[in-house]
Amino acid sequence: MKSARYTRQTSLKEFGAASQKKLAEAKVLVVGVGGLGIPVSQYLNAMGIGTLGLVDQDTVNISNLQRQTLYDEKDVGRPKLTVALEKLKAQNSDTNLIGYDSFLGSDNALEIIRGYDVVVDASDNFPTRYLLNDACVILKKPFVYGALHGFEGHVSVFNYRGGPTYRCLFPVMPKETEIPDCNENGVLGVIPGIIGTLQALEVVKLVTETGEVLCGKLLLYNGLNQSTLKINFEPIPANLRITRLQESYGEPFCSTSIEISARNFRKLMEAKKRPQIIDVRTREEYNSYHLQNARNIPLNEIEERIAEIDIEEPVYLLCQSGKRSELAQQMLLKSLPRSTVYSVTGGMDNYTLTCP
């Protein structure tokens, strides 16, 4: 059975047994097992990649299910890494699957990436992308990039055979408050599948030296009209000479953070004295649905509207998934270090799951 498993691709004269052997010997690291990481991992695993490393430390949320098709309802609340490893093993028992239950940071990136041939960016944030870029430049590893926004997606291959890096295309990291994530602006469920599949294809071409790799080219995909556009960009020599990682790439602050679970927050809501709730989502999200007594101060207005918050009372920050409330918490604690500020874990997504 195993000899016939890959016959549909080995029968391609442009691919053949030699390319299949290269796949079997390749080691690929996928950073993030979400909307992009799932199609990347599933296709590489199905096609016979030899070693597949997965980096993730998130849990499955009900809001993930419309686009992260490896998971189902019974997986909600479980670690994504655990579920992904189980299901990928069932898909192809021959693959050497390695899990890293960790966030990628300056302290572990080089150690983890060093053992792989190709790195796939399936993350959803800029600090991780710049960290991956710099680590791949230092270790001379190609880096397959994918990004999502609404109905659109980007794909490119960086640091391939002296080609341009991520910093050649995006020289300066934007501030976290300047760029909305998919929790704020949304993404159509099928788009991550399309972009992730294109990333997997670039990995296969790169490993097997088949076809033309998207090096020095940014592929823009628009799902509303099924159009694609390629933009050429050149390497900037200084970006190819990175020799050390930065101490920080904007990872979340780790001090004085206080969280409250959605379940405990609901109990607090049911008490006689209502808590001070600040909803940091956009006005559109807030107007669509919000909790009683919650006041709307969008994340990008927090610092200039601190005076509206009663710092003598505990503050409970709420967003859609918990990410923006954590950032708002750090902003408030930086300005008001003696105040009591809670971030509701999992935000509105988790809160709605606690409904009777």
GULUM-538754 format. One record per residue (C-alpha): residue number from 1; residue in one letter; x, y, z. Coordinates in Angstrom, 1 decimal. Layout:
N
<num NUM residuo A x X y Y z Z>
...
This chain:
356
<num 1 residuo M x 0.0 y 0.0 z 0.0>
<num 2 residuo K x 2.8 y 2.4 z 0.9>
<num 3 residuo S x 4.5 y 2.1 z -2.5>
<num 4 residuo A x 1.2 y 3.1 z -4.1>
<num 5 residuo R x 0.4 y 5.9 z -1.7>
<num 6 residuo Y x 2.1 y 8.7 z -3.7>
<num 7 residuo T x 1.6 y 7.2 z -7.2>
<num 8 residuo R x -0.6 y 10.1 z -8.4>
<num 9 residuo Q x 2.3 y 12.6 z -7.9>
<num 10 residuo T x 5.3 y 10.3 z -8.7>
<num 11 residuo S x 3.6 y 9.5 z -12.0>
<num 12 residuo L x 4.1 y 13.2 z -13.0>
<num 13 residuo K x 7.1 y 13.3 z -15.3>
<num 14 residuo E x 8.1 y 16.7 z -13.8>
<num 15 residuo F x 8.0 y 15.3 z -10.3>
<num 16 residuo G x 8.7 y 11.5 z -10.2>
<num 17 residuo A x 10.3 y 9.3 z -7.6>
<num 18 residuo A x 13.3 y 11.5 z -7.2>
<num 19 residuo S x 11.2 y 14.4 z -6.0>
<num 20 residuo Q x 9.3 y 12.1 z -3.7>
<num 21 residuo K x 12.6 y 11.0 z -2.2>
<num 22 residuo K x 13.5 y 14.7 z -1.6>
<num 23 residuo L x 10.2 y 15.2 z 0.2>
<num 24 residuo A x 10.8 y 12.2 z 2.4>
<num 25 residuo E x 14.2 y 13.5 z 3.4>
<num 26 residuo A x 13.0 y 17.1 z 4.0>
<num 27 residuo K x 12.4 y 18.7 z 7.4>
<num 28 residuo V x 9.8 y 21.5 z 7.5>
<num 29 residuo L x 8.9 y 23.7 z 10.5>
<num 30 residuo V x 5.4 y 25.3 z 10.6>
<num 31 residuo V x 5.0 y 28.1 z 13.1>
<num 32 residuo G x 1.3 y 28.3 z 14.1>
<num 33 residuo V x -1.4 y 25.6 z 13.7>
<num 34 residuo G x -4.3 y 27.9 z 12.9>
<num 35 residuo G x -6.0 y 29.0 z 9.7>
<num 36 residuo L x -2.8 y 28.9 z 7.6>
<num 37 residuo G x -0.8 y 26.2 z 9.5>
<num 38 residuo I x -3.6 y 23.6 z 9.1>
<num 39 residuo P x -3.7 y 23.4 z 5.3>
<num 40 residuo V x 0.1 y 23.7 z 5.1>
<num 41 residuo S x 0.5 y 20.8 z 7.6>
<num 42 residuo Q x -2.2 y 18.6 z 6.2>
<num 43 residuo Y x -1.0 y 18.8 z 2.6>
<num 44 residuo L x 2.7 y 18.4 z 3.4>
<num 45 residuo N x 1.8 y 15.5 z 5.7>
<num 46 residuo A x -0.4 y 13.9 z 3.1>
<num 47 residuo M x 2.2 y 14.3 z 0.3>
<num 48 residuo G x 5.0 y 12.5 z 2.3>
<num 49 residuo I x 7.1 y 15.1 z 3.9>
<num 50 residuo G x 9.7 y 13.4 z 6.1>
<num 51 residuo T x 9.7 y 15.5 z 9.3>
<num 52 residuo L x 7.1 y 18.1 z 10.2>
<num 53 residuo G x 7.6 y 20.3 z 13.2>
<num 54 residuo L x 4.7 y 22.3 z 14.6>
<num 55 residuo V x 5.0 y 25.3 z 17.0>
<num 56 residuo D x 1.9 y 26.4 z 18.9>
<num 57 residuo Q x 0.7 y 27.2 z 22.4>
<num 58 residuo D x -2.9 y 28.1 z 21.8>
<num 59 residuo T x -6.1 y 26.3 z 22.5>
<num 60 residuo V x -9.0 y 25.6 z 20.2>
<num 61 residuo N x -11.8 y 28.2 z 20.4>
<num 62 residuo I x -15.3 y 28.0 z 19.0>
<num 63 residuo S x -14.5 y 31.0 z 16.7>
<num 64 residuo N x -11.7 y 29.0 z 15.1>
<num 65 residuo L x -13.9 y 26.4 z 13.6>
<num 66 residuo Q x -15.1 y 28.4 z 10.6>
<num 67 residuo R x -11.6 y 28.4 z 9.1>
<num 68 residuo Q x -9.4 y 25.9 z 11.0>
<num 69 residuo T x -10.9 y 22.8 z 9.5>
<num 70 residuo L x -8.7 y 20.3 z 11.3>
<num 71 residuo Y x -10.6 y 20.9 z 14.5>
<num 72 residuo D x -14.2 y 20.1 z 15.4>
<num 73 residuo E x -16.6 y 21.0 z 18.2>
<num 74 residuo K x -15.3 y 18.4 z 20.7>
<num 75 residuo D x -11.8 y 19.9 z 20.4>
<num 76 residuo V x -12.9 y 23.3 z 21.8>
<num 77 residuo G x -10.7 y 24.1 z 24.9>
<num 78 residuo R x -8.0 y 21.5 z 24.0>
<num 79 residuo P x -4.5 y 22.5 z 23.0>
<num 80 residuo K x -4.2 y 23.0 z 19.2>
<num 81 residuo L x -0.8 y 21.3 z 19.2>
<num 82 residuo T x -2.2 y 18.1 z 20.9>
<num 83 residuo V x -5.2 y 17.9 z 18.5>
<num 84 residuo A x -3.1 y 18.6 z 15.4>
<num 85 residuo L x -0.5 y 15.9 z 16.2>
<num 86 residuo E x -3.2 y 13.3 z 16.9>
<num 87 residuo K x -5.0 y 14.0 z 13.6>
<num 88 residuo L x -1.9 y 14.4 z 11.5>
<num 89 residuo K x -0.6 y 11.1 z 12.9>
<num 90 residuo A x -3.9 y 9.4 z 11.9>
<num 91 residuo Q x -3.6 y 10.9 z 8.4>
<num 92 residuo N x 0.0 y 9.7 z 7.8>
<num 93 residuo S x 1.7 y 7.5 z 10.3>
<num 94 residuo D x 5.0 y 7.6 z 8.4>
<num 95 residuo T x 5.7 y 11.3 z 9.1>
<num 96 residuo N x 8.1 y 12.2 z 11.9>
<num 97 residuo L x 5.9 y 14.7 z 13.7>
<num 98 residuo I x 7.5 y 17.0 z 16.3>
<num 99 residuo G x 5.6 y 19.4 z 18.5>
<num 100 residuo Y x 6.8 y 22.5 z 20.3>
<num 101 residuo D x 4.4 y 23.5 z 23.0>
<num 102 residuo S x 5.8 y 27.0 z 23.2>
<num 103 residuo F x 5.6 y 30.5 z 21.8>
<num 104 residuo L x 8.6 y 31.3 z 19.6>
<num 105 residuo G x 10.8 y 34.0 z 21.1>
<num 106 residuo S x 14.4 y 35.3 z 20.9>
<num 107 residuo D x 15.4 y 32.7 z 23.5>
<num 108 residuo N x 14.4 y 29.6 z 21.6>
<num 109 residuo A x 14.0 y 30.5 z 17.9>
<num 110 residuo L x 17.5 y 29.7 z 16.7>
<num 111 residuo E x 17.5 y 26.4 z 18.7>
<num 112 residuo I x 14.2 y 25.3 z 17.2>
<num 113 residuo I x 14.7 y 26.4 z 13.6>
<num 114 residuo R x 18.3 y 25.1 z 13.3>
<num 115 residuo G x 17.2 y 21.5 z 12.7>
<num 116 residuo Y x 14.9 y 22.3 z 9.8>
<num 117 residuo D x 15.4 y 22.9 z 6.0>
<num 118 residuo V x 12.4 y 25.2 z 5.5>
<num 119 residuo V x 10.4 y 27.5 z 7.8>
<num 120 residuo V x 6.7 y 28.3 z 7.2>
<num 121 residuo D x 5.2 y 31.4 z 8.7>
<num 122 residuo A x 1.6 y 30.5 z 9.7>
<num 123 residuo S x 1.6 y 33.0 z 12.5>
<num 124 residuo D x -0.8 y 36.0 z 12.8>
<num 125 residuo N x 1.4 y 38.7 z 14.2>
<num 126 residuo F x 4.3 y 41.0 z 13.1>
<num 127 residuo P x 6.7 y 40.3 z 16.0>
<num 128 residuo T x 6.8 y 36.6 z 15.1>
<num 129 residuo R x 7.4 y 37.3 z 11.4>
<num 130 residuo Y x 10.3 y 39.7 z 12.1>
<num 131 residuo L x 11.8 y 37.2 z 14.5>
<num 132 residuo L x 11.4 y 34.3 z 12.0>
<num 133 residuo N x 12.9 y 36.5 z 9.3>
<num 134 residuo D x 16.0 y 37.3 z 11.3>
<num 135 residuo A x 16.5 y 33.8 z 12.6>
<num 136 residuo C x 16.2 y 32.4 z 9.0>
<num 137 residuo V x 18.8 y 35.0 z 7.8>
<num 138 residuo I x 21.2 y 34.0 z 10.5>
<num 139 residuo L x 20.7 y 30.3 z 9.9>
<num 140 residuo K x 20.4 y 30.6 z 6.1>
<num 141 residuo K x 17.0 y 29.0 z 6.0>
<num 142 residuo P x 14.3 y 29.8 z 3.4>
<num 143 residuo F x 11.1 y 31.3 z 4.9>
<num 144 residuo V x 7.7 y 30.7 z 3.3>
<num 145 residuo Y x 5.4 y 33.6 z 4.1>
<num 146 residuo G x 1.6 y 33.9 z 4.2>
<num 147 residuo A x -0.8 y 36.6 z 5.5>
<num 148 residuo L x -4.5 y 37.2 z 5.5>
<num 149 residuo H x -6.8 y 40.2 z 5.5>
<num 150 residuo G x -10.5 y 39.9 z 4.9>
<num 151 residuo F x -11.0 y 38.5 z 1.5>
<num 152 residuo E x -7.4 y 38.8 z 0.5>
<num 153 residuo G x -4.1 y 37.0 z 1.1>
<num 154 residuo H x -0.3 y 37.3 z 0.5>
<num 155 residuo V x 2.3 y 34.6 z -0.3>
<num 156 residuo S x 6.0 y 34.9 z -0.9>
<num 157 residuo V x 9.3 y 33.1 z -0.2>
<num 158 residuo F x 12.1 y 35.0 z 1.5>
<num 159 residuo N x 15.8 y 34.3 z 2.0>
<num 160 residuo Y x 16.0 y 31.8 z -0.8>
<num 161 residuo R x 19.4 y 31.5 z -2.5>
<num 162 residuo G x 20.4 y 35.1 z -1.8>
<num 163 residuo G x 17.0 y 36.5 z -2.6>
<num 164 residuo P x 15.3 y 39.3 z -0.6>
<num 165 residuo T x 14.1 y 38.9 z 3.0>
<num 166 residuo Y x 10.9 y 39.9 z 4.7>
<num 167 residuo R x 12.6 y 43.1 z 5.8>
<num 168 residuo C x 13.3 y 44.0 z 2.2>
<num 169 residuo L x 9.6 y 44.1 z 1.6>
<num 170 residuo F x 8.5 y 45.5 z 5.0>
<num 171 residuo P x 11.5 y 47.3 z 6.5>
<num 172 residuo V x 9.9 y 48.6 z 9.6>
<num 173 residuo M x 7.6 y 46.7 z 12.0>
<num 174 residuo P x 4.3 y 48.6 z 12.5>
<num 175 residuo K x 3.1 y 49.2 z 16.0>
<num 176 residuo E x 0.5 y 46.6 z 17.2>
<num 177 residuo T x -2.1 y 49.3 z 17.5>
<num 178 residuo E x -1.6 y 50.4 z 13.9>
<num 179 residuo I x -2.6 y 47.0 z 12.3>
<num 180 residuo P x -5.9 y 45.3 z 13.1>
<num 181 residuo D x -5.8 y 41.5 z 13.4>
<num 182 residuo C x -8.4 y 39.0 z 12.1>
<num 183 residuo N x -10.3 y 39.2 z 15.4>
<num 184 residuo E x -11.1 y 42.9 z 14.6>
<num 185 residuo N x -11.4 y 42.9 z 10.8>
<num 186 residuo G x -12.3 y 39.3 z 10.2>
<num 187 residuo V x -11.4 y 36.8 z 7.5>
<num 188 residuo L x -13.6 y 34.7 z 5.2>
<num 189 residuo G x -13.3 y 31.1 z 6.3>
<num 190 residuo V x -12.1 y 29.7 z 2.9>
<num 191 residuo I x -9.3 y 32.3 z 2.4>
<num 192 residuo P x -6.8 y 30.8 z 4.9>
<num 193 residuo G x -7.3 y 27.4 z 3.1>
<num 194 residuo I x -6.4 y 29.0 z -0.2>
<num 195 residuo I x -3.4 y 30.9 z 1.0>
<num 196 residuo G x -2.2 y 28.0 z 3.2>
<num 197 residuo T x -2.4 y 25.6 z 0.3>
<num 198 residuo L x -0.3 y 28.0 z -1.8>
<num 199 residuo Q x 2.3 y 28.1 z 1.0>
<num 200 residuo A x 2.4 y 24.3 z 1.0>
<num 201 residuo L x 2.9 y 24.4 z -2.8>
<num 202 residuo E x 5.9 y 26.7 z -2.4>
<num 203 residuo V x 7.4 y 24.4 z 0.2>
<num 204 residuo V x 7.1 y 21.5 z -2.2>
<num 205 residuo K x 8.6 y 23.4 z -5.1>
<num 206 residuo L x 11.4 y 24.6 z -2.9>
<num 207 residuo V x 12.2 y 21.2 z -1.5>
<num 208 residuo T x 12.0 y 19.3 z -4.8>
<num 209 residuo E x 13.5 y 22.1 z -6.9>
<num 210 residuo T x 10.4 y 21.9 z -9.2>
<num 211 residuo G x 9.0 y 24.9 z -11.0>
<num 212 residuo E x 9.6 y 28.6 z -10.1>
<num 213 residuo V x 9.7 y 29.6 z -6.5>
<num 214 residuo L x 8.1 y 32.9 z -5.4>
<num 215 residuo C x 11.4 y 34.4 z -4.5>
<num 216 residuo G x 11.5 y 38.2 z -5.0>
<num 217 residuo K x 7.8 y 38.1 z -5.8>
<num 218 residuo L x 4.8 y 38.9 z -3.6>
<num 219 residuo L x 1.7 y 37.1 z -4.8>
<num 220 residuo L x -1.5 y 39.1 z -3.9>
<num 221 residuo Y x -4.8 y 37.1 z -4.0>
<num 222 residuo N x -8.2 y 38.7 z -4.0>
<num 223 residuo G x -11.0 y 36.2 z -3.3>
<num 224 residuo L x -13.8 y 38.6 z -4.3>
<num 225 residuo N x -12.9 y 38.6 z -7.9>
<num 226 residuo Q x -10.5 y 35.6 z -8.0>
<num 227 residuo S x -7.7 y 37.8 z -9.2>
<num 228 residuo T x -4.0 y 37.5 z -8.5>
<num 229 residuo L x -1.2 y 40.0 z -8.9>
<num 230 residuo K x 2.6 y 39.6 z -8.6>
<num 231 residuo I x 4.8 y 42.4 z -7.3>
<num 232 residuo N x 8.6 y 42.2 z -7.8>
<num 233 residuo F x 10.9 y 43.4 z -5.2>
<num 234 residuo E x 14.7 y 43.4 z -4.8>
<num 235 residuo P x 17.0 y 42.4 z -2.0>
<num 236 residuo I x 18.5 y 45.0 z 0.2>
<num 237 residuo P x 22.1 y 43.9 z 1.0>
<num 238 residuo A x 22.1 y 45.1 z 4.6>
<num 239 residuo N x 19.1 y 42.9 z 5.3>
<num 240 residuo L x 21.1 y 39.8 z 4.3>
<num 241 residuo R x 23.8 y 40.5 z 6.9>
<num 242 residuo I x 21.9 y 40.1 z 10.1>
<num 243 residuo T x 24.1 y 38.2 z 12.6>
<num 244 residuo R x 22.1 y 38.3 z 15.9>
<num 245 residuo L x 18.5 y 38.4 z 17.1>
<num 246 residuo Q x 17.1 y 41.4 z 18.9>
<num 247 residuo E x 16.5 y 41.0 z 22.6>
<num 248 residuo S x 12.8 y 41.7 z 22.0>
<num 249 residuo Y x 10.5 y 41.8 z 19.0>
<num 250 residuo G x 7.5 y 43.2 z 20.8>
<num 251 residuo E x 6.5 y 40.1 z 22.6>
<num 252 residuo P x 3.7 y 40.7 z 25.2>
<num 253 residuo F x 4.6 y 42.1 z 28.5>
<num 254 residuo C x 4.8 y 39.4 z 31.2>
<num 255 residuo S x 4.7 y 41.4 z 34.4>
<num 256 residuo T x 1.7 y 42.4 z 36.6>
<num 257 residuo S x -0.8 y 40.8 z 34.2>
<num 258 residuo I x -4.1 y 39.6 z 35.9>
<num 259 residuo E x -6.6 y 37.5 z 34.1>
<num 260 residuo I x -10.1 y 36.4 z 34.9>
<num 261 residuo S x -11.7 y 33.4 z 33.2>
<num 262 residuo A x -14.9 y 34.0 z 31.2>
<num 263 residuo R x -16.8 y 31.7 z 33.6>
<num 264 residuo N x -15.7 y 33.6 z 36.7>
<num 265 residuo F x -16.4 y 36.9 z 34.9>
<num 266 residuo R x -20.0 y 35.7 z 34.3>
<num 267 residuo K x -20.4 y 35.0 z 38.0>
<num 268 residuo L x -19.2 y 38.5 z 38.7>
<num 269 residuo M x -21.7 y 39.8 z 36.2>
<num 270 residuo E x -24.5 y 38.1 z 38.1>
<num 271 residuo A x -23.5 y 39.7 z 41.4>
<num 272 residuo K x -25.5 y 42.6 z 42.8>
<num 273 residuo K x -22.7 y 45.1 z 42.3>
<num 274 residuo R x -21.9 y 45.3 z 38.6>
<num 275 residuo P x -18.2 y 45.6 z 37.7>
<num 276 residuo Q x -16.6 y 48.3 z 35.7>
<num 277 residuo I x -16.3 y 46.9 z 32.2>
<num 278 residuo I x -14.4 y 48.5 z 29.4>
<num 279 residuo D x -15.1 y 47.0 z 25.9>
<num 280 residuo V x -12.0 y 47.7 z 23.8>
<num 281 residuo R x -13.4 y 46.4 z 20.5>
<num 282 residuo T x -14.2 y 48.7 z 17.6>
<num 283 residuo R x -17.4 y 50.8 z 17.7>
<num 284 residuo E x -18.9 y 48.5 z 15.0>
<num 285 residuo E x -18.3 y 45.4 z 17.0>
<num 286 residuo Y x -19.6 y 47.1 z 20.2>
<num 287 residuo N x -22.8 y 48.3 z 18.4>
<num 288 residuo S x -23.4 y 44.9 z 17.0>
<num 289 residuo Y x -23.5 y 43.3 z 20.4>
<num 290 residuo H x -22.2 y 44.2 z 23.9>
<num 291 residuo L x -22.7 y 43.4 z 27.5>
<num 292 residuo Q x -25.0 y 45.5 z 29.7>
<num 293 residuo N x -23.1 y 48.2 z 31.6>
<num 294 residuo A x -20.0 y 47.8 z 29.4>
<num 295 residuo R x -18.5 y 51.1 z 28.1>
<num 296 residuo N x -16.8 y 51.2 z 24.7>
<num 297 residuo I x -13.3 y 52.6 z 24.6>
<num 298 residuo P x -11.6 y 51.1 z 21.4>
<num 299 residuo L x -8.0 y 49.9 z 21.9>
<num 300 residuo N x -6.5 y 52.7 z 19.8>
<num 301 residuo E x -8.2 y 55.3 z 22.1>
<num 302 residuo I x -7.3 y 53.8 z 25.4>
<num 303 residuo E x -4.3 y 55.9 z 26.2>
<num 304 residuo E x -6.0 y 59.2 z 25.4>
<num 305 residuo R x -9.2 y 58.3 z 27.3>
<num 306 residuo I x -7.7 y 57.0 z 30.5>
<num 307 residuo A x -9.3 y 59.9 z 32.4>
<num 308 residuo E x -12.7 y 58.3 z 31.7>
<num 309 residuo I x -11.8 y 55.2 z 33.7>
<num 310 residuo D x -12.4 y 55.0 z 37.5>
<num 311 residuo I x -9.0 y 53.8 z 38.7>
<num 312 residuo E x -10.3 y 53.5 z 42.3>
<num 313 residuo E x -12.4 y 50.6 z 41.1>
<num 314 residuo P x -11.2 y 47.3 z 39.5>
<num 315 residuo V x -11.3 y 47.5 z 35.7>
<num 316 residuo Y x -12.4 y 44.5 z 33.6>
<num 317 residuo L x -11.2 y 44.7 z 30.0>
<num 318 residuo L x -13.1 y 42.8 z 27.3>
<num 319 residuo C x -12.6 y 42.2 z 23.6>
<num 320 residuo Q x -13.5 y 39.5 z 21.1>
<num 321 residuo S x -10.8 y 36.9 z 21.8>
<num 322 residuo G x -8.8 y 38.3 z 24.7>
<num 323 residuo K x -5.8 y 39.5 z 22.6>
<num 324 residuo R x -6.7 y 43.2 z 22.5>
<num 325 residuo S x -7.8 y 43.3 z 26.1>
<num 326 residuo E x -4.3 y 42.0 z 27.1>
<num 327 residuo L x -2.7 y 44.8 z 25.1>
<num 328 residuo A x -5.1 y 47.4 z 26.7>
<num 329 residuo Q x -4.2 y 46.0 z 30.1>
<num 330 residuo Q x -0.5 y 46.6 z 29.6>
<num 331 residuo M x -1.2 y 50.1 z 28.3>
<num 332 residuo L x -3.2 y 50.9 z 31.4>
<num 333 residuo L x -0.8 y 49.3 z 33.9>
<num 334 residuo K x 2.1 y 51.2 z 32.3>
<num 335 residuo S x 0.4 y 54.5 z 32.9>
<num 336 residuo L x -1.4 y 53.5 z 36.2>
<num 337 residuo P x 0.8 y 50.8 z 37.8>
<num 338 residuo R x -1.1 y 50.8 z 41.1>
<num 339 residuo S x -4.5 y 50.2 z 39.5>
<num 340 residuo T x -6.3 y 46.8 z 39.4>
<num 341 residuo V x -6.9 y 45.8 z 35.8>
<num 342 residuo Y x -8.2 y 42.4 z 34.7>
<num 343 residuo S x -8.3 y 41.0 z 31.2>
<num 344 residuo V x -11.1 y 38.6 z 30.4>
<num 345 residuo T x -9.5 y 35.4 z 29.1>
<num 346 residuo G x -10.8 y 34.5 z 25.6>
<num 347 residuo G x -13.0 y 37.6 z 25.5>
<num 348 residuo M x -16.5 y 37.5 z 24.1>
<num 349 residuo D x -15.8 y 34.2 z 22.3>
<num 350 residuo N x -15.3 y 32.4 z 25.6>
<num 351 residuo Y x -18.0 y 34.4 z 27.5>
<num 352 residuo T x -20.7 y 33.2 z 25.0>
<num 353 residuo L x -19.7 y 29.6 z 25.6>
<num 354 residuo T x -20.5 y 30.0 z 29.3>
<num 355 residuo C x -24.1 y 30.9 z 28.5>
<num 356 residuo P x -26.6 y 28.6 z 30.3>
